[in-house]
Amino acid sequence: MSAQQHAVVVGGGLAGVTTALELADAGLRVTLLEGRPRLGGLAFSFKRGELTVDNGQHVYLRCCTAYRWFLDRIDGAALAPLQDRLDVPVLDVAHPGGPRLGRLRRSALPVPLHLAGSLARYPHLSLAERASVGRAALALRRLDPADPALDGVDFATWLGRYGQSPRTIEALWDLVGIATLNATAAHSSLGLAAMVFKTGLLSQNGAADIGWARVPLGDLHDTLARKALDAAGVRTELRTRVTDISRTAEDGWRVTTEGGSFDAGTVVLAVPQREAHGLLPAGALADPDKLLDIGTAPILNVHVVYDRKVLKQPFFAALGSPVQWVFDRTDSSGLPDGGQYLALSQSVAHEDIDEPVSVLRTKYLPELERLLPAARGAKVRDFFVTRERTATFAPTPGVGRLRPGTRTDTPGLFLAGAWTATGWPATMESAVRSGLNAAHAALVPLGRHRQHPLPEAV
């Protein structure tokens, strides 16, 4: 097969793996290059003694059709099942009358009535605040997330126009938004926020049902992904850092690594935006420095291993505490001897991301005891943190005009990554969608037609 029928994908995260699989399934010879010793990008696992630890807690929703396709493609769907029905325990420990537990649940009723009963009983808002949520939700349904005008407005300003109190934003809109956007409403583009809430909560009954891996993420995004790539005929090179991408005399591409080079007719850059900026050849984008203007946001994960079970639910969200979301990772980690391993997912973690472990331990262990009375008598076997300082792109107002499409101005060179213009925030869904977009854009000039696995994306 000639170099023109050879595609090189740079980056082995979800975007790169998706691109490589789709191009190989279309009949191209594909080489995937990844600088790390593993696949999976920022959704991976590592060993800590007897534990297998995810670097961070990742979830998806039923409306994440691209990521669900990815799980099916790597034969991993059974290992990351969805809830039968949306059910989120929300514990407020700052209520004057003492801790209160509420739940965000859906019923079998059609949208938007599927959430009406849960909202009517939600104890963390007053009756007037609950009524105001309904009015804002109806207004949100009328928005078009793709409208460029929405990108320049912050979500908090829009919520204020529809009578949302600071408490309503904290106890509902930010409860969801911080976890999905990695930003508070005041720092979120209305376009991206509308996309999240309209698609997840106001499109179809069940769209917001939550799924998460019951095995270490590495089992999915590395082991099963590598197996699928091998079966598709993709040549995967780990520990291979790309240093240069340049044109050849035959109007093809040469991808240079620290150990050699690869000639190809198609190259897909599926790496973070700053790395992509450093590898882009001159003329590939009209204004490549826009990539440097896409900000980033951190996520901190706090890991606590107790000597006994202190949490009965698989997860919960917290109010009135610096703790945001807590997940039980006992079974997936392989923890022995009857203890329990909890992972705290802390988005928008600018204040904590560089704090010493000792400071974080002093901050979060007492908070867990406030939230979970059973933790007060439990022994802490282990406490550690994982930090992703550039976990996501920052979804600030105006970010939409900075996100490039998958096509560049140079034939045969394409972009993929959650930060590209998928219409989604920086999620696993966005990463997979970007990979599908890049693969199908690359197939067009090659005259290869392949049905897109997401009909709504065509």
N, C-alpha and C positions, 0 to 999 in steps of 0.2 A: 504494500500500500504506500502511495507517494506521501511526501511531507504535507501536501495540501489536504490530505485526508487524515492528517494527524492533528489532534488537539491536545494542548498542554493546559492543564488547570493548575493555577498557583494558589495553594491554600487548601487545607484539609478539614476545615470546619464544616458545618452543615451546608453552607452555600456551595462550597467546593465539591463536597461529596455528591450533592444533588446534581450539580452540573455534570460531573464526570459520569455518573450513572446514566443520565438522560442522553448524553452524547454517545456513550458506548452502546446504549440500547438502540440508537439510531444507526449504528453500523460504523461509527468512526473508531479509529485507533486512538486511545486516550491514555495520557500519562498524567498522573496527579502528583504534584510536588508539595511536600509539607516539611517545614523546618523543624517542627517538634518531633519527638519520638512516638507520637500517637496521633490519631485522628480525633475530631470532635470539637476543635476550637475552644471556646470558653464554656463549653458544657461537657465536663470530663470528670473522671474519678482518679483517685490515687490511694495508695496504701498508707495507713498509719498504724503500725503494729498489726493487731488482728483485724482492725477495721478497714473496710473499703469505703472511702469518703468521697462524696460528690463535692466539687469545689463550691457549688451553690445549689440552692433548691430551684429547680426549673419545673414549671407547670405549663399546661396548654389547655385550651378550651375546645369544646366540640366544634365551634365555628372555625377552628384552625385546620382547614381542609388540606392545606399543603403539608403541614407537619404530619397530619394523620396519613396522608399519602406516603410520606417518607417512611413512617413506621411500618406501613404495609409493605413497602418496597424492600425493606431490609428484614422482613419477617419478625418485627418487634412489637406489633400492636398489642399482643396478648400480655406483654411485659410492662405496658404503660396504659392500663385501662382507664376509662372515664367513669366518673360517678354515674349512677343510674339517674340521679336527679340533683341539680344544684342544691347544695346545703353547706353553708359557711357559718360555723359558730363564731360569734363576735362577743368578746368578753371586755366589759368596761370596768376597770378597777378604780376609777376616779369618781364614780357617782357618789353624791353625798350620803345616800342611803346604804352604801356598801356595794360590793361587786355585783354587776348585773350581766347575765348572759342573754344575748339575743341571737337570732339566726336569720340569715338571708337565704330564703328557699324559694324555689319555683313550684308552681302547681302544674296540672295538666291543661289548664285553661289557655286559650290563644293569647298571643302578644297583643297588648301589653298587660292583660289581666293576669298573666301567669305569675307576676311579682306583686300584684295588688294586695293579696292576703298577707304575704310576708311583710310588706311595707306597713300595712295597717297595724301589725302587731309589733313592729320593730321598737324596742323599748329605749333605744338610745337617742330618739328624736321626739320632740313634742308633737302633739296632734297637728298644730299649724305647720310645723316643719315637714311632717310627712305629706301633708296636702300640697305643700310647695314643691316637693320632689315630683309629684305627679304632673304638675304643670310644666316643670322644666323638662321632664322626660318627653312629654308630648311635643314641646318645642324642639327638642333634640332630634326627634324622629323626622322633622321637616328639613333638617340640615343635610347638605350634600358634602360629605367629608372631602371630596375631590375639588371643591370650590377653592381656588387659590386665595380668595379673600379671607377664608377662615384661618389660613396659615399665619397671618400676621396678628391675630387676636389671641390673647391668653385666655385659658379656659375659666379662670377665676373671675375675670371681668364679665364674661358672658353669663356665668352662673349668678353673679350679683344682679345682673339685669333681670333675672327671673326669680329674684327674691330668695336666693339660697343663703342662709345664715352661715356665719363661720362654723358653727357647730354642725350644720348639715354637710358642709364641705368636708369637715374632719371625719365625721362618723359614717359617711356614705361615699361621696364622690372621691375623696382622697384615699379612702380605704381601698377602693378598687384601683384608682388611678396610679397611686404610688407603686403598686405591685405590677401593673401592666405597662406603665409609661416610664417608670423610674424618675418621676418628678411630681411635685405638688401641682395643684391646679394653677397656681399663680405663675408657674414656670413651664406650663405645657401649652403647646399650640392647640388652638381650638380644633383645627382640622384633624390632628391625630387623636385628640380626646374624643371628638365626635365619632371618629372611626371605631375606637375601642368600645364606647358605650352603645353606639347604634348597632354595631355588628354583634357584640357579645350579649347585650341585654334587651335590645329592641328589634331584632330581626326575626328570629325564630324561637319558638319554645324549645328550650334545651341547648341553645347556642352557647350559653355560659357554663354548662356543666364542666367540671374541672377534671383534668387527667394529669397523672404524674407517674414517673417510673417507679415500679416496685422492685427494681433491680438497680445496681449502680449505673449511672449514666454511661460509664465507659463500656458496659456490656452492650449498650445500644449503639452509641455514636462512634465507638472505636471497633469493638470486636465484631458485632453484626454488620456494621457498615463496611469493614474491611472484607468480610466474607462475601458481601454482595458485590463489592468492587471486583474482587478476584473472580467471582462467577461471571461477571459481565465482561471480563477480559481487560479490565483497567490495570495498567502498570502503576503501582503506587510506590513512591519513593519517599520514605520518612527521613528525618534528619538531613534534609536537603534544602538549603536556603538559597533562594533565587537572588542574584546580585544585579542582573541587568536583563532588559528586554529590548531587542533591536530588530530592525528590518534586515532581511537578506536581499541579495541581488535579484532573487527570483520573486520578489514581492511577498515573501513569506516572513516568518518570524523566527528569531533565534532567542531561546531562553537560556541564559547563562547562570550556572550555579557555581558554588565554591569548588565543585569537583568535576565539572564538565559542562556540556551544553546539549540542548534539544532543539531540533528544527521542526517547525509546525506551520500549518496553514491557519490555524485558529489558536488564539491564546485567550484564556479567561482569567482575569485577576480577581480572585475571591479571598482577599485579605482585608484587614482593617483599613480605613480611609487614609490614614497617614502613611501606612506602608504602601498602599496603592499609589499615593502621590509620589513617593520616592522612586517607584518603578515605572511610572508612566513615561513613555517616550515623548519627545517634543511634538506638539501638534495633536496629541490624542484627545485633549479637551480644550475648548476655547478658553476656559479660565480654570486651570487645574488647582489654583490656590483656594478655590471655594471648598475643596476637600478639607483644607486645614482649618477652615472656619466652622466646620461641624464639630461642636463641642462634645465632650464625653461626660458621663456620670458614673459614679462608683456604686458598687454594691458590696456590703460586708456580710459575711455569714459567720455566725457564732455557733460553735459546736459544743454541746454539753453532754457528757455521759454520766448518768446517775447509776447508783447501785441497785435501784428498784424502779418499778413503774410509777411515774408521777403524772402521766397524761393518758386519759382513756380515749380521747378522740384522735383521729389520724392527723388532724391539723386544726388550728384556730387562728383568728386574727384578734389583735388586742387594741383597745382604746385606753386613753389615760395613762399610757406607759410608753417609754421609748421602744419597747418591744413592738414589732409590727406583725409578723407572721411566724408561727411556730409549727414545725412538722416533726412527726415521729419517723425517724429513719432507722429504727432498731433492726427490723427484719432485713432491709436492703443492705445494711452495712455488715451483716454477719456478726453482730455483737453477741458474745457468749454469756453464759452464767446469769441469765435472768435480769439484767439491768435494762436501762432504757437510754437511747441516744436521741436527743432532740437537736434539731437544726433551726436556728433563728435566721430568717431571711430579712436583712435590713437594707432596703432600697434608700436612695437619696442619702447616702451615708457620708456626706462630705465632712461632717464634724468628727466622725469616729474612724474614718478609714485609715488614718495614720497613728491612732492611739496605741500605746503599748498594750500587750495582752493583759498585763496586770491591772491596768486602768479599766479595760473592758470587762474583766472579770468582776471587779468591784462594782461596776455599773449594772451588769446584766444578771448576775446571780441573785441579788436581792429582788430584782424585778420579776424574775421567774418565781420566786417564793411568794411574791404578792399575787401573781396570777394563778399559781398552782399550789394550793396549801400542802399537797402531798410532798412537794419538793422541800418543805421546811425541815423535815426530819431525815432527808435522804443525803447520802454521802456523794460528793462529786468525784468520780473516778478520773475524769479527764475534762479539760477545758482548753479549747484552741480556736483559732479564727482563720478564715480564708478571706483574702482581700482581692477584689477585682477593681482596680482603680479606674480602668476604662471599660467597665462592663458593658455599657451601652452608649449609643450616641445620645446626646441631650436633646429631648423633644421640644426645645424652646420655640417660641413664636418666631417665624421666619426660617426655620430649618428646612422647610419644604423646597424653597428656592435654591438651597445649597446641595440637595441630594441629586446626584446625576442619574440618568437612565442607564440601562445596561449597555447601550451602544455607544461607542466612542466615535470620534471623527476620523479614525484610521481603520480601514477595512481589516477585518479579521481579529480585532482586539475588542474584548468585551469586559464588562465589570459585573461582579456579583458581591453580595454581602448585605446584611440586614440594614446597612446605612444607605443603600441605593434606593431609588424612588419606587418602592413597592406599595406605598400608601399605608403601610403598617408601621408601628413603632418598632424599636429594636427588640425583637422576639425571635424565638426559634421559627415561628411561622414566617416572619419576614425573611429570615435567612434562606429557608427552603424555597419560598416564592422567588427570591432573587436568583437562585440557582436554576430554577425552571425557566425563568425569563431569559437568562443568559444563554442557556442551552438552545432554546427555541429561536432566539435571535441569531445565534451562530449557525443554525441549520439552514436558515433561509438563503443566504448567498451560496451555500453549497448545493442548493437544489434538492435538499432532503426534506420531505414532509413527514412530520410525526404528529399525531394527535396530542394536543395538550391535555395533561391529566386533570386539569382544573377547568371545566367548561366556562366558568364565569370569568376566567382570566383571558380568554380568547377575544 
